[in-house]
Amino acid sequence: MTKNELLFSCLGVATNTMFLIAAVSFVGFSAFELNGKARTNFASVTYVISFIFFTLSGVLEFTTDVILTKQGKKRNHLHSRYTSKSKLNIIISVIFIVGAILDMTAFVLWQERTFALEKRVLFASAHTWLLSALLSIYGVVDEIDFLDTSDILVFAGNILFSIGSVIDVIVRYLDNYAPKAEDNIKKLEFSSSPFWLANALCFLLADITRSAHLRKQKKNREDAYRLEQVGHLTEKSEEDNNSTSTENEHKSKKINNKTDKEGKDTESQKKSKQVKEPEEESFNDNL
């Protein structure tokens, strides 16, 4: 894993952790709203936390894709949320951020009891979320590898997000055109929040899975490199041993040759001495 891969992997985990916090907070607010406690201070805080983190996660997604686009890189195996096409991801991120801002605006209008305008803003917001979900599926569907766990999780997450967005759109139509069905609207609105939560969990698990896979790949490369180095050292050691053995053989041959030569010289001297001795004896006899 290179430093850039590690950086973008960490950014992915951070982004989807924010998304998970936002989804959990949204489920909490939906539960308060279902029980008629939406205007309590605690409910208001959970709603604000939810859409602040939705917005932050979208901004971080946008920033990640802008950086990758400038570097001429793709998102594949670096971060799980949309696709490997950075330019398409930028469009999706912008739409996602707009949706979060519209929801925050609607919340302010709701607090001020400007209900007619609030309904219009929420209507626009719901369609914005749905558009971002459909674009995400469009980007992912051509790239999914059903043998890759993280790819399956990303695809499942986008499907869940789309289901939640469709429910929200239905809720907004009912809210605008069938306002008398208020209780059913609240129940239906609450039913969308678990899909968002499951979506966030899928994205985060996909990032963790990919991060673990990248770390495993890095470890395997390091182990292979170490084994290669050990192999080189072993080969070098064998070559050194062979070289030393050859040198020793040469030295041994030289010593043996020298010994043989010295032995031959000694024998020659002995023979010469033996020849001289009879000659001396013959000379003495003549005298």
HUQUIWO-V595651 format. One record per residue. N is the residue number from 0. RES is the residue in one small letter. PSI is psi in degrees with one decimal (* if undefined). NEAR is the number of other ideal C-beta (glycine too) atoms within 12 Angstrom. D_CENTER is the distance of its C-alpha to the mean C-alpha in Angstrom with 1 decimal. Layout:
n: (N & N)
res: (RES & RES)
psi: (PSI & PSI)
near: (NEAR & NEAR)
d_center: (D_CENTER & D_CENTER)
//
This chain:
n: (0 & 1 & 2 & 3 & 4 & 5 & 6 & 7 & 8 & 9 & 10 & 11 & 12 & 13 & 14 & 15 & 16 & 17 & 18 & 19 & 20 & 21 & 22 & 23 & 24 & 25 & 26 & 27 & 28 & 29 & 30 & 31 & 32 & 33 & 34 & 35 & 36 & 37 & 38 & 39 & 40 & 41 & 42 & 43 & 44 & 45 & 46 & 47 & 48 & 49 & 50 & 51 & 52 & 53 & 54 & 55 & 56 & 57 & 58 & 59 & 60 & 61 & 62 & 63 & 64 & 65 & 66 & 67 & 68 & 69 & 70 & 71 & 72 & 73 & 74 & 75 & 76 & 77 & 78 & 79 & 80 & 81 & 82 & 83 & 84 & 85 & 86 & 87 & 88 & 89 & 90 & 91 & 92 & 93 & 94 & 95 & 96 & 97 & 98 & 99 & 100 & 101 & 102 & 103 & 104 & 105 & 106 & 107 & 108 & 109 & 110 & 111 & 112 & 113 & 114 & 115 & 116 & 117 & 118 & 119 & 120 & 121 & 122 & 123 & 124 & 125 & 126 & 127 & 128 & 129 & 130 & 131 & 132 & 133 & 134 & 135 & 136 & 137 & 138 & 139 & 140 & 141 & 142 & 143 & 144 & 145 & 146 & 147 & 148 & 149 & 150 & 151 & 152 & 153 & 154 & 155 & 156 & 157 & 158 & 159 & 160 & 161 & 162 & 163 & 164 & 165 & 166 & 167 & 168 & 169 & 170 & 171 & 172 & 173 & 174 & 175 & 176 & 177 & 178 & 179 & 180 & 181 & 182 & 183 & 184 & 185 & 186 & 187 & 188 & 189 & 190 & 191 & 192 & 193 & 194 & 195 & 196 & 197 & 198 & 199 & 200 & 201 & 202 & 203 & 204 & 205 & 206 & 207 & 208 & 209 & 210 & 211 & 212 & 213 & 214 & 215 & 216 & 217 & 218 & 219 & 220 & 221 & 222 & 223 & 224 & 225 & 226 & 227 & 228 & 229 & 230 & 231 & 232 & 233 & 234 & 235 & 236 & 237 & 238 & 239 & 240 & 241 & 242 & 243 & 244 & 245 & 246 & 247 & 248 & 249 & 250 & 251 & 252 & 253 & 254 & 255 & 256 & 257 & 258 & 259 & 260 & 261 & 262 & 263 & 264 & 265 & 266 & 267 & 268 & 269 & 270 & 271 & 272 & 273 & 274 & 275 & 276 & 277 & 278 & 279 & 280 & 281 & 282 & 283 & 284 & 285 & 286)
res: (m & t & k & n & e & l & l & f & s & c & l & g & v & a & t & n & t & m & f & l & i & a & a & v & s & f & v & g & f & s & a & f & e & l & n & g & k & a & r & t & n & f & a & s & v & t & y & v & i & s & f & i & f & f & t & l & s & g & v & l & e & f & t & t & d & v & i & l & t & k & q & g & k & k & r & n & h & l & h & s & r & y & t & s & k & s & k & l & n & i & i & i & s & v & i & f & i & v & g & a & i & l & d & m & t & a & f & v & l & w & q & e & r & t & f & a & l & e & k & r & v & l & f & a & s & a & h & t & w & l & l & s & a & l & l & s & i & y & g & v & v & d & e & i & d & f & l & d & t & s & d & i & l & v & f & a & g & n & i & l & f & s & i & g & s & v & i & d & v & i & v & r & y & l & d & n & y & a & p & k & a & e & d & n & i & k & k & l & e & f & s & s & s & p & f & w & l & a & n & a & l & c & f & l & l & a & d & i & t & r & s & a & h & l & r & k & q & k & k & n & r & e & d & a & y & r & l & e & q & v & g & h & l & t & e & k & s & e & e & d & n & n & s & t & s & t & e & n & e & h & k & s & k & k & i & n & n & k & t & d & k & e & g & k & d & t & e & s & q & k & k & s & k & q & v & k & e & p & e & e & e & s & f & n & d & n & l)
psi: (122.1 & 170.3 & -40.0 & -42.5 & -42.0 & -41.9 & -50.3 & -30.2 & -43.1 & -39.3 & -39.8 & -45.5 & -41.9 & -45.0 & -47.7 & -19.7 & -42.4 & -43.2 & -38.4 & -43.4 & -43.5 & -43.1 & -41.2 & -44.1 & -38.4 & -39.2 & -41.9 & -46.0 & -41.5 & -36.3 & -42.0 & -43.7 & -38.6 & -32.2 & 13.2 & 24.5 & 26.8 & -24.1 & 6.8 & 156.5 & -41.4 & -40.2 & -41.1 & -41.4 & -44.4 & -37.0 & -45.5 & -45.9 & -44.5 & -52.6 & -16.6 & -45.5 & -32.9 & -45.5 & -45.5 & -41.2 & -38.6 & -40.3 & -42.0 & -37.7 & -47.5 & -46.4 & -43.8 & -45.8 & -33.8 & -44.6 & -46.0 & -39.1 & -43.0 & -33.3 & -5.3 & 29.8 & 166.7 & 166.6 & -8.5 & 133.9 & 16.4 & -33.4 & 139.8 & 116.8 & -51.4 & -108.8 & -173.5 & -1.0 & 104.3 & -39.7 & -41.1 & -38.4 & -36.7 & -44.4 & -45.9 & -43.0 & -42.1 & -45.4 & -42.1 & -44.8 & -42.6 & -42.9 & -43.6 & -41.0 & -40.2 & -40.6 & -40.6 & -40.0 & -42.3 & -36.4 & -41.0 & -43.8 & -37.4 & -39.9 & -34.8 & 1.5 & 32.1 & 72.0 & -36.8 & -46.3 & -36.5 & -42.6 & -40.4 & -42.2 & -43.3 & -35.1 & -45.4 & -41.7 & -45.5 & -40.8 & -30.8 & -46.1 & -43.9 & -40.7 & -43.7 & -37.4 & -44.5 & -39.2 & -36.4 & -45.5 & -41.4 & -40.6 & -34.1 & -34.6 & -32.1 & -11.7 & -8.8 & 134.6 & 108.5 & -2.5 & -6.1 & 118.1 & -43.9 & -37.2 & -42.0 & -41.0 & -42.0 & -45.4 & -45.4 & -41.0 & -43.9 & -35.0 & -44.9 & -41.5 & -39.1 & -42.3 & -45.6 & -39.8 & -38.9 & -43.1 & -42.7 & -39.5 & -43.3 & -42.7 & -43.6 & -37.2 & -43.8 & -39.8 & -35.2 & -33.8 & -8.5 & 61.1 & -18.4 & -20.0 & 46.5 & -43.6 & -43.6 & -35.2 & -43.7 & -41.7 & -42.1 & -38.8 & -40.3 & -34.9 & -21.3 & -29.2 & -38.4 & -31.1 & -39.2 & -40.2 & -46.1 & -37.0 & -47.5 & -40.3 & -41.5 & -45.1 & -45.0 & -43.1 & -36.9 & -42.6 & -44.0 & -41.1 & -45.2 & -38.8 & -43.5 & -38.6 & -42.9 & -39.9 & -38.6 & -42.1 & -42.1 & -44.7 & -41.9 & -40.6 & -42.5 & -41.8 & -42.2 & -39.8 & -42.4 & -42.5 & -38.5 & -42.5 & -41.6 & -40.5 & -43.7 & -43.5 & -39.6 & -44.1 & -42.4 & -40.6 & -41.2 & -40.7 & -42.8 & -41.9 & -42.0 & -41.0 & -44.1 & -41.6 & -41.9 & -43.3 & -42.2 & -38.3 & -43.0 & -44.6 & -42.8 & -42.1 & -41.3 & -43.7 & -42.8 & -42.2 & -41.4 & -41.6 & -43.6 & -41.8 & -44.1 & -38.9 & -43.4 & -41.6 & -40.7 & -44.2 & -40.4 & -41.3 & -40.6 & -44.6 & -41.5 & -39.1 & -40.2 & -35.9 & -41.1 & -37.7 & -46.3 & -37.2 & -39.8 & -40.3 & -41.2 & -38.5 & -41.5 & -37.5 & -40.0 & -35.2 & *)
near: (24 & 15 & 11 & 21 & 26 & 20 & 22 & 37 & 34 & 25 & 31 & 41 & 32 & 29 & 41 & 43 & 26 & 33 & 45 & 32 & 29 & 40 & 38 & 28 & 31 & 40 & 32 & 31 & 37 & 35 & 27 & 27 & 32 & 24 & 17 & 13 & 19 & 25 & 18 & 17 & 13 & 17 & 27 & 24 & 19 & 30 & 36 & 25 & 26 & 37 & 37 & 26 & 31 & 45 & 31 & 28 & 40 & 39 & 27 & 32 & 43 & 32 & 25 & 39 & 38 & 21 & 23 & 33 & 22 & 13 & 16 & 9 & 24 & 25 & 40 & 28 & 30 & 38 & 46 & 50 & 52 & 50 & 35 & 28 & 24 & 32 & 23 & 30 & 41 & 30 & 28 & 37 & 40 & 27 & 31 & 41 & 30 & 27 & 39 & 36 & 26 & 32 & 37 & 31 & 25 & 32 & 33 & 21 & 21 & 26 & 19 & 13 & 11 & 17 & 18 & 17 & 18 & 26 & 24 & 20 & 29 & 35 & 28 & 26 & 36 & 33 & 27 & 33 & 43 & 31 & 27 & 41 & 37 & 27 & 32 & 40 & 31 & 23 & 32 & 40 & 20 & 14 & 27 & 28 & 18 & 15 & 8 & 20 & 22 & 37 & 28 & 23 & 32 & 43 & 33 & 29 & 39 & 39 & 26 & 30 & 44 & 31 & 27 & 36 & 35 & 26 & 30 & 41 & 30 & 27 & 37 & 34 & 22 & 26 & 31 & 23 & 14 & 16 & 17 & 10 & 18 & 18 & 17 & 18 & 29 & 25 & 21 & 28 & 35 & 29 & 24 & 38 & 38 & 24 & 33 & 45 & 31 & 28 & 44 & 40 & 29 & 35 & 43 & 35 & 27 & 39 & 39 & 27 & 28 & 37 & 31 & 20 & 24 & 32 & 19 & 15 & 20 & 20 & 15 & 15 & 16 & 15 & 14 & 14 & 14 & 14 & 14 & 14 & 14 & 14 & 14 & 14 & 14 & 14 & 14 & 14 & 14 & 14 & 14 & 14 & 14 & 14 & 14 & 14 & 14 & 14 & 14 & 14 & 14 & 14 & 14 & 14 & 14 & 14 & 14 & 14 & 14 & 14 & 14 & 14 & 14 & 14 & 14 & 14 & 14 & 14 & 14 & 14 & 14 & 14 & 14 & 14 & 14 & 14 & 14 & 14 & 14 & 14 & 14 & 14 & 13 & 12 & 11 & 10 & 9 & 8 & 7)
d_center: (8.4 & 10.3 & 11.2 & 10.1 & 6.6 & 6.7 & 8.9 & 7.3 & 4.3 & 7.7 & 9.6 & 8.0 & 8.9 & 12.1 & 13.0 & 12.9 & 14.6 & 17.2 & 17.5 & 18.1 & 20.7 & 22.3 & 22.6 & 24.1 & 26.5 & 27.4 & 28.3 & 30.4 & 32.3 & 32.9 & 34.4 & 36.7 & 37.7 & 38.5 & 40.8 & 42.5 & 41.0 & 38.9 & 41.1 & 40.8 & 39.2 & 36.4 & 35.5 & 35.5 & 33.2 & 30.7 & 30.9 & 30.4 & 27.4 & 25.9 & 26.3 & 25.6 & 22.1 & 21.8 & 22.9 & 20.6 & 17.4 & 18.8 & 19.6 & 16.2 & 14.8 & 17.8 & 17.2 & 13.6 & 15.0 & 18.1 & 16.4 & 14.4 & 17.8 & 19.7 & 17.5 & 18.0 & 14.3 & 12.6 & 9.7 & 8.8 & 5.4 & 4.4 & 5.9 & 8.3 & 11.9 & 14.0 & 13.9 & 12.8 & 16.2 & 16.0 & 19.8 & 19.9 & 17.3 & 19.5 & 22.4 & 20.8 & 19.8 & 23.3 & 24.9 & 22.8 & 24.0 & 27.5 & 27.5 & 26.6 & 29.3 & 31.8 & 31.3 & 31.9 & 35.0 & 36.2 & 35.9 & 38.1 & 40.6 & 40.7 & 41.4 & 44.2 & 45.4 & 45.2 & 44.4 & 45.3 & 43.0 & 40.2 & 40.4 & 40.1 & 37.0 & 35.3 & 36.3 & 34.6 & 31.5 & 31.2 & 31.4 & 28.8 & 26.2 & 27.2 & 26.8 & 23.3 & 22.5 & 24.3 & 22.6 & 19.2 & 20.5 & 22.1 & 18.9 & 16.9 & 19.9 & 20.1 & 16.5 & 16.0 & 15.8 & 17.7 & 16.8 & 13.0 & 12.8 & 9.8 & 12.0 & 15.0 & 13.8 & 13.1 & 16.4 & 18.2 & 17.1 & 18.5 & 21.6 & 22.2 & 21.9 & 24.4 & 26.8 & 26.8 & 27.5 & 30.3 & 31.9 & 31.9 & 33.6 & 36.2 & 36.7 & 37.4 & 39.9 & 41.7 & 41.8 & 43.4 & 45.7 & 46.3 & 46.4 & 48.7 & 46.0 & 44.4 & 43.8 & 42.1 & 40.0 & 38.8 & 37.9 & 36.1 & 34.2 & 33.1 & 31.9 & 29.3 & 27.5 & 26.2 & 24.5 & 22.6 & 21.7 & 20.5 & 18.5 & 16.8 & 16.1 & 14.6 & 12.1 & 11.2 & 11.1 & 8.9 & 6.2 & 7.2 & 7.5 & 4.2 & 3.4 & 6.9 & 6.9 & 5.5 & 7.9 & 10.4 & 10.4 & 11.1 & 13.8 & 15.3 & 15.7 & 17.3 & 19.5 & 20.6 & 21.4 & 23.4 & 25.2 & 26.0 & 27.5 & 29.5 & 30.8 & 31.9 & 33.6 & 35.3 & 36.6 & 37.8 & 39.6 & 41.2 & 42.4 & 43.8 & 45.5 & 47.0 & 48.1 & 49.7 & 51.4 & 52.8 & 54.1 & 55.7 & 57.3 & 58.7 & 60.1 & 61.6 & 63.3 & 64.7 & 66.1 & 67.6 & 69.1 & 70.6 & 72.0 & 73.5 & 75.0 & 76.5 & 77.8 & 79.5 & 81.0 & 82.4 & 84.0 & 85.5 & 87.0 & 88.5 & 90.1 & 91.5 & 93.0 & 94.5 & 96.2 & 97.6 & 99.1 & 101.5 & 102.6 & 103.5 & 105.5 & 107.4 & 108.3 & 109.6 & 111.8 & 113.4 & 114.4)
//
